[in-house]
Amino acid sequence: MEVFVTGLGVRELRNCAAACLMTLALFLCDPPSLVYSQVDTSRSNFELKSDPLAQEGPLAKISNAQDLFKLKSVGAKLEPQVAGSYQDAQASVAKIRQETRTGGGGSSSSGNGNWMAYFQGSEFFGHVSQGQIASHMLARFPNLKANQQDAEFSILFQELNTPQRELSVGVDEDHGFRITLRSSELGYFFRFRQEKSGRIVCQEMSNEFVFAKTATSFDEFSKQNPEYVQQRLMKVFGFIGVEPFATRFSSAVIQQVLMMLRPVDEERMALFRQAIEKMSASSYQVRESATKEIEKNFEKWSDLIQIGMRDDEFAVETRTRLTKIYGENVDKAAKQVMELAQVSKLHLDADYLIWVLGEIEAPQDKKAVSNQLAKLTEQDFGLNEERWNTWQAMKQSRPTKVTGKPRVKKSASESGPIDTAAPYLQQLIRFENVEGELKLDRKHWGKPFGDQPIVDSIENVKEILKEKNLPLDWLSPGGKYSVSSTGYPQVIFENMAARLKSDDKTKTQKQLTYGYVNGGPLVSRNRFFSTSEIAVQMQFHKETSNVQRNVRQLGGGNVNDPPPEKYFYLYFRELSEAKRILEFRESENKTITITLISDKTDTLIRTVQHSASNADVPADSRFVIYDIRGDRTLEFKAANFNELLKTQSAYLSEEWLPLMNKMGIQIEIPELDSK
């Protein structure tokens, strides 16, 4: 068992020791046996009853305007195509602003290939950048830092209101890329990443299904997951403005290839030849009349039209007219399928046809494929799939290097700015265990201050300054912040900002941007800060464009209703080192969500304690943990936290609890009956 202690004081060491003792108690009561049953992610239908992509919002309007990022299937890999120039990016951003009715925006260019175009309104925010973002723009718009990655080209779009989806895209110089689409409000997460080697990581989680797979290439990924690729992945691509495309493993392409291999009825072909004979006549009127007649009966002749388009036996004029007829009578998707099958000459690809043989069931189609394989390979194994596969393996002239499943890395082994912030998180996020229900202990916030109100503390210090004849303006925060909206959590938050501003190694000071979330009023309890390494938000009420601000008096100033105990949100995003995201939310209905996201380890760990008032959640599934790492997918459900402790003590004690403790999240563990 690993114990993580990072920059802790006496109180924090005591808390950490207590948590470790609780973890040790779990080991003693029930020695862990970390053998898990993975979530069954295989399914044939990816149509969702409540699809996060179907929610209204600015992000749903960009698909027709987004020309910044596209994907093209090239061989076994996907090739990202990005805005070619600063001017192209400006034009695309202008289209997005117009489509989403987003007002403010601008751009910046260094002249050496680094540029940025951005927009920011009351409902939608976004930017696209090439190279490093200009420092003066970062200081002006702290949210821009949220996507500061190593990527050469990056995009960030954020919905500021419900459903609060966030789209992030990064493209490296070596054509590796990542796409992340998420909404903590909707409980949705999607990640698609292609490494330089071509390896694919794809993870998606909604309230209805979990999908997590890896593959050595996109070609292999499509081969292994054809239903997901065509039914779901292409839908997500379409939502973010990437035009969906067919792969050779989709059912439509397989059917197209089978059509090309099926024997042609000679009598029917003779009738077709007779019908198109006049298409190459010397008279223009005769050619036009024959063309219109074929077009009128397109459904009848569609398969033979495709044969005629590529058959050199027919005159060039005839093939040209048949191609035009086909293009005008099928949709774009069908045309793409036909072109993929024909241009790639899949009907002549023996390796592909061996795979197809194992995917189809109709006897006549299996016979057509095996006959074609016999012609191409001069082998005759008939319908014996095993012999075809054996022959295919033996004919390889060189062994193919196949990367195995990725090693599952524990996120707790990473380090970064969140670890430095852990002592302050321990003060902000501490759970009481009330009969198995975790409750945020808000009283804990005042303990470092002796539960004395902040205003009283300031008055006491003022008296001391007066007694010592010291200037009172030492207490002045420069007039920027309102004491009336500053409580225990705000002071803890500001102390954390000061701590993260200082670099212990070099004793240098980082540039710190601090203020109110989304430009809120000076009386807002909400806060944010960011440095070059981390962006952090704390909110006690949601920032919306139409919020009605009812105010009440407190300590001589105005603060926003509702009271802070109805909502609490903390958001950490590391911009360096581990580059993790840690998000905590207690919603108005008391549903609690803790989310940890790591791109470096392909990790998503999401814990949800549903409110008892949520009638849509079964009583035995109110406490849920999803743990996705690479293609390992774990799901644990129980009626409450105590019940999960009884059934999953091994997982909780070895993985989940140490991780929560490392992140600075304290959880009270009840004593377990010794066995």
N, C-alpha and C positions, 0 to 999 in steps of 0.2 A: 504494500500500500504506500502510495506517495503522499507526503504532506507538504503543502505549499505555504510558505510564510514569506510575505514580501513587504518589507518596509513597515512593519507593524509596531505600534506602541504597546505599553503594558496592558491597556484595556483590550486591544485587538488581539494580543497574544493569548490573553485569558479566554477570549471568545473562540479563537482558533483551536486552543487546546480542548475546550469543551466540545466543540464540534467533532474533533478527532476522537475523543473518548466515546461520543455517541456512535460514531462510525465503528469503532472497535467493538462496542457492545453488540452491534449488528453481526459482526463476524463471529463473536463468541456464541451468540444465540443460534445462529444459523450459518454455518460455514458456507461461503459462496461457491456456487458451481455455475460459472458463466457460460451456460449452454442455452442459447436463446432460439426460439422459433421465429424466423423472420416473417414479416407481413407478406401475405400472398399478393404480389403486385400484378399478377397475370389476370387479364380480363379482356374481353373482346369488344366491349362497348365503352367508349370514353365520352359519351354524351352526358352532360351533367344537368341535374334538375335546377341547380342554382349555380350557374357558371360565373365566377368572378370576372371573366372577360365580357360578360353580357351587361355588367353594371354600367349605368350612364356615368359620364364624367369626361373631362377634357382629353384624357389619354385615349378614350375610345374614338376620338375624332381625327387622330393623326394618320390613320392607315393610308388615306389617299394623298396625304401631303408630305409624308416622310420620305425624302430622297437622300437622306444622310447615310443610311446603312442598308446594304442589300447583301444577299447571299446567293452564290452560284455553285451548283454542284459540278465539281471538276474531278473526274476520276473517283478515287475512294474518299476524297476530302471535300469539305465545303470551303469555298474561297470567299472571304469577306470583301465587299466592295464599298468604299466609303466616299464621302464628298471629296471630289478631286482637288478643290481649291477653296481658298477663303471666300471667294465670290460665290461659289456653288453653295457653300454652307450658309452664307447670308441669305441667299435666295430661298433655300429650303426652310430656314427659320422663319422668314417672312411669310411663307405659305402656312406654316404651322400656327403662327400667331393669328393669321387671318381666319384659319379654320376653327381655332379654339377661342377666338375673340379675346385674345390676351393682349393687353396694351403695351406696357413698358418693355423696352429691350435696347440692345446695343451690341457693339462688337469691339474687338481689340486685336491688333496685329503687331507683332514685333518686327516684321519684315524679314525674318530669317527662317520662315517656315512654321513659326509658332503663332497660333491665332485662336480666337475664341469668339463665338456669337452666342448671345444669351437673350432670354426674355423672362419677365417676372410680372405676374398679375396677382389679383386677389384670390384666384382659384388654381392657377397653374404656374409652374416655374420650370425652367429648363436651360440647359446650355449644351453646346457642342464645342469641343476643343481639339486642336492638333498640337501635340507637344505639351510643354508645361504652361499652365495658365498664368497669366501675368499677375505679379504679386499685388499690384494696386487694385486689380479686380477682386482678388481674394479678400482683401481688407474691406472692400465695399459690400461684397455679397458673401457672407460667411457660408451660406448654403452651397456655394460652388465647391467648397472643400470636400463636401460629402462624396464627390466622385474623383477626388485626386488620387489616381492610381498610377501604376507604372506604365499603363497603356499609352501607346503613341497617339491613338485616336480614342476619344471618349465622348459618351452622350449620357446625360442625366435628365430625365423628365420626372417631375413630382406633382401629383395632385395635392393641393393644400387642404381641400375639403373632402368629405366622404365621397368615394370609398378610399381615398388616400393611397392610391397605388403609386408605385415608384418603378420606373424602368431605367436600368443602368446597362450600358453597353461599353465594352472596352476592346480595342483591337491592337495587337502588338505588331511590331515591325516584321516579325516572322510569320504573320498571318494567323497566329493563334488568336482566339477571341473568346469572349464570355458575354452572355446575356443573362441578366437577372431581372425578374419581374416579381414584385412582392406587394402585399398589403396586409399589415398586421391587423387592421380593422376587420378584414374579411377572412383572416386565417389562411391566407394563400401565399404560396412560395413556388417560384419556378426558377431553375438555374440550368443553363445549357452552356457547356464550355468545350472548346476544341483546343487541345494543346498543340505545340509546334509539331510534335510527332504525328499528329492526326488523331490521337486518343480522344474519345468522347466521354463526357460525364453529363448525364441528364437526370435531373431530379425535379419532381413536381408534387406538391401536396396541397390538397384542398380539403374541405369538410367532407368530401365524398370519396376521395381515393388518394392513395399514395403510390408514386411511381419513382423508382430509382434504379438506373441501369448504367453500366459502363461498357465500352467496346473499344477495340483497337483502332477503329476508323468509323467514319459516318456510313460507309458502305456496309460494314459489318453490323453497325447499330441498326440500320434500316432492315437488314436481312433478319436480324434476331427479333425485331419489334415492329413488324410491318403495320399492324393495326394501330399502335400508338403513334407511329410516324405520320400516317395519313389521316387518322381521325383526330388526333390531338395536337401533335407537334406543329403540323402545318397550320392549324387553327391559331395557335399562339403566335407563330411567325406572322400570319396575316394580321393579327390584332396589332402588332407593333410596327406594321408597315412593310414587312418583308414578304414579297409575293410568294405564296405557296408554290411548290414544285413537286412533280412526281419523282419517285425513285423507281429503279428497276425491280424493286421487291414489292411494290404496291400491287394490289389485286387488279387494278385497271390495266397496268402494264402487262401483267401476266396474261390477262385475257386478250390483250392486243397481240402478244407473241403467239398465243395459241391460235388466234384467228389466222395469223400468217402461216401456221403450220398445218392447219386442217386441210384435208383433201378437198379439192374444188369439184363440185358437181359439174361434169362436162356439159350436160344438157343445159343447165342454167348459165354456164359460161358462154355457151354458143348464143343464147338469147341476148346476153349482155353485149357480146361482140357485135351482134346485129344492130343493137340499139345505139351503139356509139360509132358505128362505121362511118356515118355521115359527118362526124365531128372534124374529120380531116379533108372534107370535100373542098373543091376549088371555089365554090360559091360561098360567100360570107353569110348570106341569108340562110343557106342550108346548114352551115355549121352552127349558127345561132339557134336555129329551130331545134336541132338535135340536142344542143346543150340544154335548152329550156326543158325539153322533154325528160332528159335524165334528171335534171334538178327537181322536177315535179315528182319524180319517183325515187327521191334520194334514199328514203328508209328501205325501200326494196333492194336497192343496189349498193348500199353503203360499204359492205365488205368487199365487193368486187371493184368498187371505185378505188379503194385503197390498193388493191392488187394492180389495177391498171395504172395508177400513179407512178409505180416503181418498176413496171415491166417494160423493158426496152423493146419488146415486140410491137408495142403500140407507137404510133407516130408521135413526134415531139408535140405537135399541135394538140393531139388528143390528150396526152399526159398533162399538158399545161392547163387545158380546160377542166380536166378531172380534178386536178389539184385545186383550182379556183373554186369549183363546186364544193369540194370537201371543206375547204377553209371557210366558206360562207354559210355552211349548214351545221357546223359543230361549234361548241363553245371553246373557249381558250384552253380549258383544262384537258378536254378530249384531244385537241390538236397537239398539246404538249406531250400527252401520253403517246400518241401516234409517232411524233417526231423522235421521242426518246427511244422507242422500240426500233424504229427504222434507221435513224442516224447511228445508233450504237450497234446496229446489226445483231441484236440479241438473239435472233433466230439462228445465228451462226456461231454463237458462243457456247461451246460444249460444257464448260464449267457451270455456266448459268443454267443451262437446260437440265443438267443433272440435279441442280437444286430445285428447279421447277417440278421435275418428276416426283420429288418427294412432297410437294406442296399441293398437288392437284389430286382429284379423286375420280373424275369421270373417265371410264375405261377408254372411250374413243380418243380423249385428249392425251391420256397416258400413252396410247399406241402411237399417236402422231409424234409425240416428243421422242419416244424410243426409236422410231423410224428415222427421225432427223439425226439423232445421236449416232445411229449406225452409219449414216452417210458421212457425217463429219469425222468420226473417229476410226472407221473401219473395224469397229468392234460390234459384237452383237450379243448384248446381255438381256435383250428384251425388256421386260418390266421389272427385272431384279434390281431394286434400288441399292441393295447392299453391295452387289458386284460392281455396279457403276461407281459407287463411292470408293470402293477399294481400288479400282483402276485409276480413279482420279487422284487418290493419295499417292499411288505408286509412280504416276507419270511426272510428278513434280521433280524437276531437275535440281532444284535447290530447296533446302529446308526453309520453311517460312517461320520467321521469328514472331512469336505471338506473346504479347505481354499478358501476364496473368492478372488476376483480380488485384486491385490495389490494396496495399496493406492498410488496415484501419488504424489511423493515427488518433490518439486521444487528444481532444482539443485542450484538455487540462495541461498538456505538456507544452503548449505554446506560451509565449510571453509577449507582452506589449504594454501600451499605456493603460489598458484596463486594469492590469495588475497593480500599477502604481495608484490607481484610483480606488482599489478594493477597500482600504480602511474607511474611506468616506462612504462607499456604498454600504458597508456594514452598518453605518449609522443611519442610512436612509432606508435600506430594505432589510427589515427584520420581521420574520413571521412568528406569530403566536400560533400554537396548535390548540384549537378549541374543538375537542371531540372529533378530531380527524379533519377539520376544516382549517386551512391555513388562512390567517387573517393578518394583514399588514399592521404592524405595531407602530402606530403613529405617535404614541406616548414616548417611544424610545428616542424620538428626535430631540426631545428637550433634555435628556439625561446629561449630555456633555456640558450643558449650561445650567445644571442644577435646577432645571424646570423654571428658571426665572425668565419672564418675558424679555425679549430683545430690547424693547423700549426702556424697560427698567434697568437693564444692564448698561445701556448707554448713559442713562441719567446718573447711575452710580459712578461710572467712569468720569463723567463731567465734574461731579463733586470732588473726585480725587484730583483732577487737573486743577480745579480752583484752589484746593488746599495747598497744592504744590506750586502755585503761581505759574502753571504751564498753559500755553495757548490752547483755547478750546477748538480752534480750527483744525487741530490735529485729527479730530474726529470727522471732519467734513469729507464726504465722499465725492466732492466736486459738484454737488448739486444734480448728479445724473440719476441717482436712485432714490426712491421714496421709502423712508423707514416704515411707513404705514403698510407697505406691501412686502416687508422683509420679516420673515419668521425664522424658526429654527432651520427648516430645510434650505432656505435661501442662503443662510450663513454657511451651512455645511457645504452647499454647492459652490459658493464663492471661495471657500477655503480650498476645495478640491481644484478649482480653476487656478488658484495661486500656486498650488503644489505642482500641477502639471505644466505650469509655465516655466518652472525652474528645472534645469537639467543638472542632476546630481553629479554627472560625470565631468562636465566641463564648467559647471557653475555659471553657465551663460543663461540669459533670459530669452525665451522664445516670444515671438510676437503673439499677443493674446487679443482676440476679439471677443467682447463680452456685451451682452445686452438682453433685450426682451424678444421672445420668439415671434417671428414674422412681423417685427416692427410694432409690437403691441404697445399700449400706453404705459407711462411711467408707473402707474399703480398696479400693473399686472404682476401676479405672482410667478408667471412663467419666466424662465431664464434659458439662455444658451451661452456657451462659450466655445471657442475653437482655437487651436494652435495648428502648427504645421503637421502635428502628429495625431490629433484627435478632434472630433466634433461631438459636442454633448448638448442635449436638450433636457429640460425638466419642465413639465407642464402640470398645472392644477385645473386648467380648463382648456377646452379645445379652441384654437384660433380659427375663426371662420370669417368670411367677408360680411355676413349679415347678422352677426351676433348682437343681441340686444343687451347692452351693458347696464344692468341695474346695479347701483352702487350703494354702499352704506358707509357710515363713518367708523373709523377704527384708528385710534391714536392720532386724531387730528387730520387724517387723510382719507382718500377714497380707495376702496379695493373692490374687485369684481365679485359678484355672486355668480354661481353658487359657492357655498363654503368649500374649502379645499378637501374635506374628507370624502367628497363624492367622486373624485377622479384624481388619478395620479399616474404620471407617465415619465419614464426615464429612457433616454436613448443615447447610446454610445457608439461611435463609429471610429475605429482606428484607421488612420491614414498612413501609417507606417508599420513596420515590423509584421505582426501577425495579421493585421488588417481584418479584425473581427468586427461583427456588429452584435451588441448586446442591447436587448430591448425589454423593458418591463412596463406592464400596463395593468392598472386596476380600473376597470370601466365603471360607469355610473351604476350598473346593475350588479357590481361586485364580482364580475368575472375577472379572474387573474390570469395573465399570460406572461410567460418568460421565454424569450427566444434568443438563441445564440446561433450566429451564422459565421462560418469560416470558409473562405474560398480556397485557402491553402490546403486544407484537409478535406474539402468537399463535405463539410459538416452542416447539418441543420438539426438543432435540438430544440424542440418546442414543448413547453409544459403548459397545460391549460387546466385551471380549476373552474369549472362552469358554475354559474350561480344556481342556487337551488330553485330560483324563480323561473329558470329556463325550462319550460315544459317540453321543448323539442329534444332535450338530451335525456337518454335513458338514465334511470337512477343509479345503475351499476357502472356508469361510464362518466361520472362527473369529474373525475380526476384522470387526466390523460397525459402520457409522455410519448412523443414521437422522437425517435433518434435515428437520423439518416446520415450515414457516412459512406461515401462512394455508392456502392450498390447494396450495402447492408442496410436493411430497413427494419427497425424494431418499433413496436407499438405496445404500450402497456396501459390498461384501463382498469379502474376500480371505482367503487362508490365514493371513496375519500382517500386522503393521504395515508391514514392509518391502515386501511385495508391493503393498500399497495405495499406498505412496509412488510406486511405479513406474507404476501405472495411473491414479492420481487426484492427481497432483502439483498440478494447477491448483486443485482444490477445497481440498486440504489446506493449500496455501501461502497462498491468498487468504482463506479463511474459517475453516477448522477450527483450524489451528495458531495464528493470531493470537488467536482466541477463547480457546483453552486458555491461552495465555500471559497474556492479560489477566485471566483468572480466577485466575492464580497457579499453574497446573499446568505443571510443567516436564517436557519430554519430550526425551530424548536422540535426536538425529537422526544417523544414520550418513552418512558422506560418500558422495555419489552419483558414479558414474563420469561424467565429462564426455563429452558427446556431440559 
